[in-house]
């Protein structure tokens, strides 16, 4: 799961978190998906220990709060 742009990555994160909120996937799938996205696209996800501006704009605070919490568990 490598993404070419930050916007593509943001859309994938949105779909993943939304699927969890809509109870389409279980928590373990969400955690594995977020970790996989982070490992393969770290430079597009974070800069200076913060989410990139594009991700902040595309994903919003609530979704990024979920992602941040998952990444802190590592």
Protein Blocks (a to p, Z undefined) as FASTA:
>chain_A
ZZfbfklmmmmmmmmmmmmmnopacfklmmmmmmmmmmmmmmmmpgghiacfklmmmnom
mlmmmmmmmmmmZZ
